[in-house]
Amino acid sequence: MIATLSILLKPYRIRLLGSVMLASLTTLFHIALFATAGYLLAASALHPQSVLLLWIPIIGVRFFGMGRAALRYAERLFTHDVTFRFLKNERLEVFRTIGPRYLHLKAQYGQGAFVNAVTHDVDVLQFLIIRVITPIGASLISTLFVFLFLSHFSLTIAMTTLLLQISVGLIIPFGIAKFAKKPAQVLHATRQSFYTLLQDSLSGMSEIKAYGAQEQFLEKLDSMEDTLYDQHRKNANLDGLSLFSENILANVAMFIALIIGSGLVLHGQLLGVYLTMLVIVSLAAFEAQNGLPQAFVHFGLMKKAFQHLQAIAATPCDQGQESAPAVTTQHDSITKKPHVTIKQLSVTYKDRTKKALDTIDLDLPFGKKVAIVGETGAGKSTLISSLLAMIDHQEGSITIDDIDTSKLSPDTIRRCYSVLSQESHLFQTTVEDNLRIGEPNASQSDLNVASRQAHIDKRIDAMPEGYLTLLGTLGTSVSVGEARRLMLARTLLRPAPIFIFDEPTQGFDPVLERNFIDDLLHIAGERSLLFITHRLYRLDRMDEILVMKEGKIIESGTHQELLALRGYYAQLFDLQEQEISCTLPSW
């Protein structure tokens, strides 16, 4: 862990050094202020013949007092600047690392793990600089200077103060850290479970209300809140214990300095005017260790958060992880009308023996319209994920213009596709921002054309702010059909040669579904099309239909050919027609 953190902090080493030096100077000015003030009090008590004899300590008190305030401000500014720079880069790195593997890791760790990782776990890392590196560095430097200063007057006082400082800065923190280890683990695990339950509760609120399960979920959340409170209380108690111990030992150091110093004054080995200064310095010296015990408490939380981030980042995702492809210069030769070919493709998910895809073949020259049908779990979505380089395949190959996708970067592969899936999402932002996800550089004219093609332009014009209207819980609500048409407009904006429509009409009634599919097929135009569905509407307009079952293609052909075959496709079609006839009203 230490080696990894050293690598992460290497770009900030100059700023970290500046932060430590400023913190050290702030502490030393604090000690010097008390030392000078102590000397001034003692010297004033001796009633010097002229106030001019006190001029230097008076100036010193003012200088160190103003300097301490200025240095404290500079130290906080510098330390927080480097901390925020570090957090920004680490949060981006977390997104870069786990973002492409989100779907797989979500299934393995749960939604709460990701909410916890990108929010709390990254935020906890700020303690690394603010409460660990900077205080420890400043403590080491300040303690050295204090020891050298005190040893000039009395080596005994210097050694005693040093030993007590080591107790406060090292022995007590290690003891505190030992007791804080278990609360940190429980706190992290409970917070992750809490985020998961909260996410589920918000997402499934309609079902919770429908089944009257509000109290059940509230009780679970309340129980987790109690656990979080208990662990925070334990950490707060440890913080209080550490502060109490620090204050006790600081006062012990002061009294020991007073006793030893008094003896030195009585034996004529120390001028009496210096006694008050040494006693106060012995007490003020513990400013260097201020917060170190709490730092070890926070270090336990930070260590757990860092280990969690490392565990997620290092999780081997056989499926769902983007491998680092050996990118060649051949990707520049991909044409604007790509020809996609799948040969003997097989995919097996981790910890499963049955293949999700089994020897799949697919030929998709530019302009061809192919439908892939089958019931839920047939492997349709896995096939699309393989095409989009979201998962790896163990056998077979996928080529684009005769170039194996293993030699292409994921971004190069995905530039060939524009996807509208059943899981497409509308973000809580403006209509314009939602559409521009498909093409960030799209002009207003492009937005208008895409909206018109998707038959959503009139609805957008009727919104309060048009394309600048906020969507989602923060703004205007849209129906399921309107949301799908907005997503379709976003898909159309992407200048990709191949459309992939994955269950785009999920939740539609038959009439709306037929109209929507007609619009999709019309819009596809000359582009290639992969239409994934388990409902067999308008498939007579497809060039080829592939029927999947349990990861295999069991039938292929046109709509008429498959009906004439009287096989699995014909059974699905007949069953669907019966369902429709049962739902249609009779007059």
C-alpha positions as CSV (number, residue, x, y, z in Angstrom):
1,M,0.0,0.0,0.0
2,I,2.8,2.4,1.0
3,A,4.6,1.8,-2.4
4,T,1.4,2.4,-4.3
5,L,0.6,5.6,-2.4
6,S,4.2,6.8,-3.1
7,I,3.6,6.4,-6.8
8,L,0.2,8.2,-6.7
9,L,1.7,11.1,-4.7
10,K,4.9,11.4,-6.8
11,P,3.5,14.1,-9.1
12,Y,2.7,16.2,-6.1
13,R,6.0,15.8,-4.2
14,I,7.0,19.5,-4.6
15,R,3.7,20.7,-3.4
16,L,3.7,18.2,-0.5
17,L,7.1,19.4,0.5
18,G,5.9,23.0,0.5
19,S,2.9,21.9,2.6
20,V,5.0,20.2,5.1
21,M,7.5,23.1,5.4
22,L,4.7,25.6,5.8
23,A,3.1,23.4,8.5
24,S,6.5,23.1,10.2
25,L,7.1,26.9,10.2
26,T,3.6,27.5,11.5
27,T,4.3,25.1,14.5
28,L,7.7,26.6,15.1
29,F,6.3,30.2,15.1
30,H,3.6,29.0,17.5
31,I,6.3,27.6,19.9
32,A,8.5,30.7,19.4
33,L,5.5,32.9,20.2
34,F,5.0,31.2,23.6
35,A,8.7,31.1,24.3
36,T,9.1,34.8,23.6
37,A,6.0,35.6,25.6
38,G,7.3,33.5,28.5
39,Y,10.6,35.3,28.5
40,L,8.9,38.7,28.2
41,L,6.7,37.9,31.3
42,A,9.7,36.8,33.4
43,A,11.9,39.7,32.3
44,S,9.1,42.2,33.0
45,A,8.7,40.8,36.5
46,L,12.4,41.7,37.2
47,H,11.5,45.5,36.7
48,P,14.3,46.4,34.2
49,Q,15.7,49.9,34.4
50,S,14.4,50.8,31.0
51,V,11.6,49.4,28.9
52,L,14.0,49.5,25.9
53,L,15.5,46.3,27.4
54,L,12.2,44.6,26.6
55,W,11.9,46.0,23.2
56,I,13.3,42.9,21.4
57,P,11.0,40.4,23.1
58,I,8.0,42.8,22.5
59,I,8.8,42.9,18.8
60,G,9.4,39.2,18.8
61,V,5.9,38.5,20.3
62,R,4.3,40.7,17.6
63,F,6.4,39.2,14.8
64,F,5.8,35.5,15.8
65,G,2.1,36.2,16.5
66,M,1.4,37.8,13.1
67,G,3.7,35.4,11.4
68,R,1.9,32.4,12.9
69,A,-1.5,33.7,11.5
70,A,0.0,34.3,8.1
71,L,1.7,31.0,7.9
72,R,-1.4,29.1,9.1
73,Y,-3.4,30.7,6.3
74,A,-0.7,29.9,3.7
75,E,-0.3,26.3,5.0
76,R,-4.1,25.6,4.9
77,L,-4.3,27.2,1.4
78,F,-1.3,25.2,0.1
79,T,-2.4,21.9,1.8
80,H,-6.0,22.0,0.6
81,D,-4.8,23.0,-2.9
82,V,-2.6,19.9,-3.3
83,T,-5.4,17.8,-1.6
84,F,-8.0,18.9,-4.1
85,R,-5.7,18.3,-7.0
86,F,-5.0,14.8,-5.7
87,L,-8.7,14.0,-5.1
88,K,-9.7,15.3,-8.6
89,N,-7.2,13.1,-10.3
90,E,-7.9,10.1,-8.2
91,R,-11.7,10.4,-8.8
92,L,-11.1,10.6,-12.5
93,E,-8.8,7.6,-12.3
94,V,-11.5,5.6,-10.4
95,F,-14.0,6.4,-13.2
96,R,-11.4,5.4,-15.9
97,T,-10.6,2.2,-14.1
98,I,-14.0,0.9,-13.1
99,G,-16.2,2.7,-15.5
100,P,-15.7,0.4,-18.5
101,R,-16.2,-2.6,-16.3
102,Y,-19.2,-1.2,-14.4
103,L,-21.8,-3.8,-15.5
104,H,-19.6,-6.8,-14.6
105,L,-18.3,-5.3,-11.3
106,K,-21.8,-4.2,-10.3
107,A,-23.0,-7.8,-10.5
108,Q,-20.0,-8.9,-8.4
109,Y,-19.9,-6.1,-5.8
110,G,-23.3,-4.5,-5.9
111,Q,-24.5,-0.9,-6.7
112,G,-23.5,0.3,-3.2
113,A,-19.9,-0.6,-3.7
114,F,-19.7,1.9,-6.6
115,V,-21.6,4.6,-4.8
116,N,-19.3,4.1,-1.9
117,A,-16.1,4.0,-4.1
118,V,-16.7,7.2,-6.1
119,T,-18.0,9.2,-3.2
120,H,-16.8,8.2,0.3
121,D,-13.8,6.1,-0.5
122,V,-12.2,8.8,-2.7
123,D,-13.1,11.6,-0.2
124,V,-11.5,9.7,2.6
125,L,-8.2,9.8,0.8
126,Q,-8.0,13.6,1.6
127,F,-7.0,12.5,5.1
128,L,-3.8,11.1,3.6
129,I,-2.5,14.6,3.0
130,I,-4.4,16.8,5.5
131,R,-4.2,14.5,8.6
132,V,-1.3,12.1,7.9
133,I,1.5,13.3,5.7
134,T,1.5,17.0,6.6
135,P,1.1,16.6,10.4
136,I,3.7,13.8,10.6
137,G,6.2,15.7,8.5
138,A,5.7,18.9,10.5
139,S,5.9,17.0,13.7
140,L,9.3,15.4,12.9
141,I,10.8,18.8,11.8
142,S,9.4,20.7,14.7
143,T,10.3,18.1,17.3
144,L,13.9,18.2,16.1
145,F,14.1,22.0,16.5
146,V,12.5,21.9,19.9
147,F,14.9,19.3,21.1
148,L,17.9,21.3,19.9
149,F,16.5,24.5,21.6
150,L,15.8,22.8,24.9
151,S,19.1,20.9,25.0
152,H,20.9,24.2,24.8
153,F,19.6,25.0,28.3
154,S,19.0,21.5,29.8
155,L,19.6,18.1,28.1
156,T,17.5,16.5,30.8
157,I,14.4,18.7,30.0
158,A,15.0,18.1,26.3
159,M,15.2,14.3,26.6
160,T,12.1,14.2,28.9
161,T,10.1,16.3,26.6
162,L,11.2,14.3,23.6
163,L,10.2,11.0,25.2
164,L,6.8,12.3,26.1
165,Q,6.4,13.7,22.6
166,I,7.3,10.3,21.2
167,S,4.6,8.8,23.4
168,V,2.0,11.2,22.2
169,G,3.1,11.0,18.5
170,L,3.9,7.3,18.2
171,I,2.9,5.0,21.1
172,I,-0.5,6.3,21.8
173,P,-1.5,6.6,18.1
174,F,-0.5,2.9,17.5
175,G,-2.6,1.9,20.4
176,I,-5.5,4.0,19.2
177,A,-5.1,2.6,15.7
178,K,-5.4,-0.9,17.0
179,F,-8.7,-0.2,18.7
180,A,-9.9,1.8,15.7
181,K,-9.3,-1.1,13.2
182,K,-12.5,-3.0,13.8
183,P,-14.8,0.0,13.9
184,A,-13.3,1.2,10.6
185,Q,-14.0,-2.2,9.0
186,V,-17.6,-2.3,10.3
187,L,-18.2,1.3,9.3
188,H,-17.0,0.7,5.8
189,A,-19.0,-2.5,5.3
190,T,-22.2,-0.9,6.8
191,R,-21.9,2.2,4.8
192,Q,-21.6,0.1,1.6
193,S,-24.7,-1.9,2.5
194,F,-26.5,1.3,3.4
195,Y,-25.8,2.8,0.0
196,T,-27.0,-0.4,-1.7
197,L,-30.3,-0.5,0.3
198,L,-30.9,3.2,-0.2
199,Q,-30.3,2.8,-4.0
200,D,-32.7,-0.1,-4.2
201,S,-35.3,1.7,-2.1
202,L,-35.2,4.8,-4.3
203,S,-35.3,2.8,-7.6
204,G,-38.1,0.5,-6.4
205,M,-40.2,3.0,-4.5
206,S,-43.3,2.3,-6.6
207,E,-43.1,-1.4,-5.8
208,I,-42.4,-0.7,-2.2
209,K,-45.5,1.5,-2.0
210,A,-47.6,-0.9,-4.0
211,Y,-46.8,-3.8,-1.6
212,G,-47.0,-1.6,1.5
213,A,-43.4,-2.4,2.4
214,Q,-42.3,1.1,3.5
215,E,-42.0,0.2,7.1
216,Q,-39.9,-2.8,6.4
217,F,-37.4,-0.8,4.4
218,L,-37.4,2.1,6.8
219,E,-36.6,-0.4,9.7
220,K,-33.7,-1.7,7.7
221,L,-32.4,1.8,7.0
222,D,-32.9,2.8,10.6
223,S,-31.0,-0.2,11.8
224,M,-28.1,0.6,9.5
225,E,-28.2,4.2,10.6
226,D,-27.9,3.0,14.2
227,T,-24.9,0.9,13.3
228,L,-23.2,3.8,11.6
229,Y,-24.0,6.0,14.6
230,D,-22.4,3.5,17.0
231,Q,-19.3,3.2,14.9
232,H,-18.9,7.0,14.6
233,R,-19.5,7.2,18.3
234,K,-16.7,4.7,18.9
235,N,-14.3,6.7,16.6
236,A,-15.3,9.9,18.4
237,N,-14.6,8.2,21.8
238,L,-11.1,7.2,20.5
239,D,-10.6,10.8,19.3
240,G,-11.5,12.1,22.8
241,L,-9.3,9.5,24.5
242,S,-6.4,10.5,22.3
243,L,-6.9,14.2,23.0
244,F,-7.2,13.5,26.7
245,S,-3.9,11.5,26.7
246,E,-2.2,14.2,24.7
247,N,-3.2,16.9,27.1
248,I,-2.2,14.9,30.2
249,L,1.3,14.1,28.8
250,A,1.8,17.7,27.7
251,N,1.0,18.9,31.2
252,V,3.3,16.2,32.7
253,A,6.1,17.5,30.5
254,M,5.4,21.0,31.7
255,F,5.5,20.0,35.4
256,I,8.7,18.0,34.9
257,A,10.3,20.9,33.1
258,L,9.2,23.1,36.0
259,I,10.7,20.8,38.7
260,I,14.0,20.2,36.8
261,G,14.3,23.8,35.8
262,S,13.7,25.0,39.4
263,G,16.5,22.7,40.6
264,L,18.8,24.1,38.0
265,V,18.0,27.7,39.0
266,L,18.6,26.9,42.7
267,H,22.0,25.4,41.8
268,G,22.9,28.4,39.7
269,Q,23.0,26.4,36.5
270,L,20.1,28.3,34.8
271,L,19.2,31.9,34.9
272,G,15.8,32.4,36.5
273,V,14.5,34.5,33.7
274,Y,14.7,31.5,31.4
275,L,12.7,29.2,33.6
276,T,9.2,30.4,32.6
277,M,10.3,30.2,28.9
278,L,11.5,26.6,29.2
279,V,8.3,25.5,31.1
280,I,6.0,27.1,28.5
281,V,8.1,25.7,25.6
282,S,7.8,22.3,27.1
283,L,4.0,22.7,27.0
284,A,3.8,24.4,23.6
285,A,6.1,21.8,22.0
286,F,3.2,19.4,21.9
287,E,1.6,21.5,19.2
288,A,3.8,19.5,16.9
289,Q,2.0,16.3,17.9
290,N,-1.4,17.9,17.9
291,G,-3.8,15.7,16.0
292,L,-1.4,12.8,15.4
293,P,-3.4,10.3,17.5
294,Q,-6.5,11.2,15.5
295,A,-4.5,10.9,12.3
296,F,-4.0,7.2,13.0
297,V,-7.7,6.8,13.5
298,H,-8.3,8.4,10.2
299,F,-5.5,6.4,8.7
300,G,-7.4,3.2,9.5
301,L,-10.5,4.5,7.6
302,M,-8.3,5.7,4.8
303,K,-6.5,2.3,4.6
304,K,-9.8,0.5,4.4
305,A,-11.1,2.8,1.7
306,F,-7.9,2.6,-0.3
307,Q,-7.9,-1.2,-0.1
308,H,-11.5,-1.3,-1.3
309,L,-10.6,0.8,-4.3
310,Q,-7.6,-1.4,-5.1
311,A,-9.7,-4.5,-4.8
312,I,-12.3,-3.2,-7.2
313,A,-9.6,-2.0,-9.7
314,A,-7.7,-5.3,-9.5
315,T,-10.7,-7.6,-9.8
316,P,-10.0,-9.9,-12.7
317,C,-13.1,-9.6,-14.9
318,D,-12.9,-12.4,-17.4
319,Q,-16.1,-11.1,-18.9
320,G,-17.0,-7.4,-18.7
321,Q,-13.4,-6.2,-18.5
322,E,-11.9,-4.4,-21.4
323,S,-8.6,-6.0,-22.1
324,A,-5.8,-3.9,-23.5
325,P,-5.9,-4.7,-27.2
326,A,-2.8,-4.7,-29.3
327,V,-3.9,-1.7,-31.3
328,T,-2.4,-1.7,-34.8
329,T,-2.4,0.9,-37.5
330,Q,-5.0,-1.1,-39.4
331,H,-7.9,0.6,-37.7
332,D,-7.4,3.6,-40.0
333,S,-8.4,1.3,-42.9
334,I,-12.0,0.7,-41.5
335,T,-14.3,2.1,-44.2
336,K,-17.4,4.2,-43.8
337,K,-19.4,1.2,-44.9
338,P,-17.9,-1.6,-42.7
339,H,-18.6,-5.2,-43.1
340,V,-19.0,-7.1,-39.8
341,T,-18.4,-10.8,-39.6
342,I,-18.8,-13.2,-36.6
343,K,-17.4,-16.7,-36.9
344,Q,-17.8,-19.5,-34.4
345,L,-18.2,-17.1,-31.5
346,S,-18.4,-18.6,-28.0
347,V,-18.6,-16.8,-24.6
348,T,-18.6,-18.4,-21.1
349,Y,-19.1,-16.2,-18.1
350,K,-17.0,-16.5,-15.1
351,D,-18.0,-19.2,-12.6
352,R,-20.4,-20.8,-15.1
353,T,-19.9,-23.9,-17.1
354,K,-22.7,-23.4,-19.7
355,K,-21.8,-21.2,-22.6
356,A,-23.8,-17.9,-22.9
357,L,-23.0,-18.0,-26.6
358,D,-22.1,-21.2,-28.5
359,T,-20.5,-21.1,-32.0
360,I,-22.4,-18.1,-33.3
361,D,-22.0,-17.1,-37.0
362,L,-23.3,-13.8,-38.3
363,D,-22.6,-11.9,-41.6
364,L,-23.5,-8.2,-41.7
365,P,-22.4,-6.4,-44.8
366,F,-23.2,-2.7,-45.0
367,G,-26.9,-2.0,-45.5
368,K,-28.1,-5.4,-44.4
369,K,-31.0,-5.6,-41.9
370,V,-30.8,-8.5,-39.5
371,A,-33.2,-9.4,-36.7
372,I,-32.1,-11.6,-33.7
373,V,-35.0,-13.0,-31.9
374,G,-35.4,-15.3,-28.9
375,E,-36.8,-15.5,-25.4
376,T,-35.2,-13.8,-22.4
377,G,-31.9,-15.4,-21.6
378,A,-31.3,-16.7,-25.1
379,G,-28.0,-14.8,-25.4
380,K,-29.1,-11.8,-27.5
381,S,-27.7,-9.1,-25.2
382,T,-24.5,-11.1,-24.7
383,L,-24.0,-11.1,-28.5
384,I,-24.4,-7.3,-28.6
385,S,-22.0,-6.9,-25.7
386,S,-19.4,-8.9,-27.6
387,L,-19.8,-6.7,-30.7
388,L,-19.4,-3.6,-28.6
389,A,-16.2,-5.0,-26.9
390,M,-17.9,-4.9,-23.5
391,I,-17.0,-8.5,-22.8
392,D,-14.3,-10.8,-24.1
393,H,-14.9,-14.0,-26.0
394,Q,-13.0,-17.2,-25.5
395,E,-13.5,-18.8,-28.9
396,G,-14.2,-17.6,-32.5
397,S,-13.6,-14.2,-33.9
398,I,-15.3,-10.8,-34.7
399,T,-13.9,-8.9,-37.6
400,I,-14.7,-5.4,-39.1
401,D,-13.6,-5.1,-42.7
402,D,-11.5,-8.3,-42.2
403,I,-9.7,-6.8,-39.2
404,D,-10.0,-8.8,-36.0
405,T,-11.4,-6.7,-33.2
406,S,-8.7,-8.0,-30.9
407,K,-6.4,-5.7,-32.8
408,L,-8.7,-2.7,-32.4
409,S,-9.2,-0.4,-29.5
410,P,-12.7,-0.4,-27.9
411,D,-13.3,3.2,-28.9
412,T,-12.5,2.3,-32.6
413,I,-14.9,-0.6,-32.4
414,R,-17.7,1.4,-30.9
415,R,-17.4,4.2,-33.4
416,C,-18.9,1.8,-35.8
417,Y,-22.2,1.5,-33.9
418,S,-25.0,3.6,-32.7
419,V,-27.0,1.8,-30.0
420,L,-30.6,2.1,-28.7
421,S,-31.2,-0.4,-26.0
422,Q,-33.9,-1.2,-23.4
423,E,-31.6,0.2,-20.7
424,S,-30.9,3.5,-22.4
425,H,-31.0,6.3,-19.9
426,L,-32.2,9.9,-19.8
427,F,-30.0,12.0,-17.6
428,Q,-31.3,14.6,-15.2
429,T,-30.2,17.5,-17.4
430,T,-31.5,19.4,-20.4
431,V,-33.0,17.9,-23.5
432,E,-30.1,19.3,-25.5
433,D,-27.5,17.8,-23.2
434,N,-29.2,14.4,-23.3
435,L,-29.2,14.5,-27.1
436,R,-25.6,15.7,-27.4
437,I,-24.4,12.5,-25.7
438,G,-24.8,10.9,-29.1
439,E,-22.7,13.6,-30.8
440,P,-21.2,16.3,-28.6
441,N,-20.4,18.5,-31.7
442,A,-23.9,18.4,-33.1
443,S,-25.3,21.7,-34.2
444,Q,-28.8,23.0,-33.4
445,S,-29.8,22.1,-36.9
446,D,-28.6,18.5,-36.3
447,L,-30.7,18.4,-33.1
448,N,-33.8,19.6,-35.0
449,V,-33.4,17.0,-37.8
450,A,-32.8,14.1,-35.4
451,S,-35.8,15.1,-33.3
452,R,-38.0,15.5,-36.3
453,Q,-36.9,12.0,-37.6
454,A,-37.7,10.5,-34.2
455,H,-41.1,12.3,-34.2
456,I,-40.4,14.0,-30.9
457,D,-39.8,17.6,-32.2
458,K,-43.3,18.8,-31.4
459,R,-43.2,17.5,-27.9
460,I,-39.8,19.3,-27.4
461,D,-41.2,22.6,-28.8
462,A,-44.1,22.3,-26.3
463,M,-41.8,22.0,-23.3
464,P,-41.3,25.2,-21.2
465,E,-37.8,25.9,-22.4
466,G,-37.7,23.8,-25.5
467,Y,-34.3,22.1,-25.9
468,L,-33.1,23.8,-22.6
469,T,-35.8,22.1,-20.6
470,L,-34.6,20.0,-17.7
471,L,-35.7,16.4,-17.7
472,G,-36.1,13.9,-14.9
473,T,-37.0,14.5,-11.2
474,L,-35.5,17.9,-11.4
475,G,-37.6,19.0,-14.4
476,T,-40.2,18.0,-16.9
477,S,-41.4,14.4,-16.9
478,V,-41.9,12.5,-20.1
479,S,-43.9,9.3,-20.9
480,V,-42.2,6.0,-21.7
481,G,-42.9,6.5,-25.4
482,E,-41.5,10.1,-25.4
483,A,-38.4,8.9,-23.5
484,R,-37.7,6.3,-26.1
485,R,-38.1,8.7,-28.9
486,L,-35.7,11.1,-27.2
487,M,-33.3,8.2,-27.0
488,L,-33.9,7.4,-30.6
489,A,-33.0,11.0,-31.6
490,R,-29.8,10.7,-29.6
491,T,-29.0,7.5,-31.4
492,L,-29.6,9.2,-34.8
493,L,-27.2,12.0,-34.0
494,R,-24.3,9.6,-33.8
495,P,-22.7,9.3,-37.2
496,A,-22.2,5.6,-37.1
497,P,-22.8,3.2,-40.0
498,I,-24.4,0.5,-38.0
499,F,-27.6,0.7,-35.9
500,I,-28.1,-1.7,-33.0
501,F,-31.7,-1.6,-31.6
502,D,-31.8,-3.9,-28.5
503,E,-35.4,-4.4,-27.3
504,P,-36.2,-0.7,-28.0
505,T,-39.9,-1.2,-27.6
506,Q,-39.9,-2.9,-24.1
507,G,-43.0,-1.9,-22.3
508,F,-44.9,-0.6,-25.3
509,D,-48.4,-1.6,-26.2
510,P,-48.8,-3.4,-29.6
511,V,-50.1,-0.4,-31.5
512,L,-47.4,1.9,-30.3
513,E,-44.8,-0.8,-30.8
514,R,-45.7,-1.3,-34.5
515,N,-45.6,2.4,-35.2
516,F,-42.3,2.8,-33.4
517,I,-40.7,-0.1,-35.3
518,D,-41.9,1.4,-38.6
519,D,-40.2,4.6,-37.7
520,L,-37.0,2.8,-36.8
521,L,-36.8,0.9,-40.0
522,H,-37.6,4.0,-42.1
523,I,-34.9,6.0,-40.3
524,A,-32.3,3.2,-40.6
525,G,-32.3,3.9,-44.3
526,E,-29.2,2.5,-46.0
527,R,-27.3,1.8,-42.8
528,S,-26.8,-1.6,-41.4
529,L,-29.2,-2.7,-38.7
530,L,-29.2,-5.3,-35.9
531,F,-32.6,-5.5,-34.4
532,I,-32.7,-7.5,-31.1
533,T,-36.1,-8.5,-29.9
534,H,-38.3,-11.2,-28.4
535,R,-41.4,-9.8,-30.0
536,L,-42.0,-10.6,-33.7
537,Y,-43.5,-7.4,-35.0
538,R,-42.6,-6.1,-38.6
539,L,-39.8,-8.7,-39.0
540,D,-41.1,-9.4,-42.5
541,R,-39.1,-6.3,-43.5
542,M,-35.8,-7.8,-42.4
543,D,-33.3,-9.3,-44.8
544,E,-32.5,-12.1,-42.4
545,I,-33.8,-13.4,-39.0
546,L,-31.6,-15.3,-36.6
547,V,-33.5,-17.3,-34.0
548,M,-31.5,-17.9,-30.7
549,K,-32.2,-20.4,-28.0
550,E,-29.9,-21.1,-25.0
551,G,-27.0,-19.3,-26.6
552,K,-27.2,-21.0,-30.0
553,I,-28.7,-20.0,-33.4
554,I,-31.2,-22.7,-34.1
555,E,-32.9,-21.2,-37.1
556,S,-32.2,-18.6,-39.7
557,G,-33.9,-17.2,-42.8
558,T,-36.5,-14.6,-43.8
559,H,-39.8,-14.2,-42.1
560,Q,-41.7,-16.2,-44.7
561,E,-39.0,-19.0,-44.8
562,L,-39.1,-19.4,-41.1
563,L,-42.9,-19.6,-41.0
564,A,-42.9,-22.2,-43.7
565,L,-40.3,-24.2,-41.7
566,R,-42.9,-24.5,-38.9
567,G,-40.2,-24.6,-36.3
568,Y,-39.4,-22.7,-33.1
569,Y,-39.9,-19.3,-34.8
570,A,-43.3,-20.3,-36.1
571,Q,-44.3,-21.4,-32.6
572,L,-43.2,-18.0,-31.1
573,F,-45.1,-16.2,-33.9
574,D,-48.3,-18.2,-33.4
575,L,-48.2,-17.7,-29.6
576,Q,-47.7,-14.0,-30.0
577,E,-50.7,-13.8,-32.4
578,Q,-52.9,-15.6,-29.9
579,E,-51.9,-13.2,-27.1
580,I,-52.7,-10.2,-29.3
581,S,-56.1,-11.7,-30.3
582,C,-56.9,-12.2,-26.6
583,T,-56.1,-8.6,-25.7
584,L,-57.9,-6.9,-28.5
585,P,-61.5,-5.8,-27.7
586,S,-64.4,-7.3,-29.6
587,W,-67.2,-5.1,-30.8
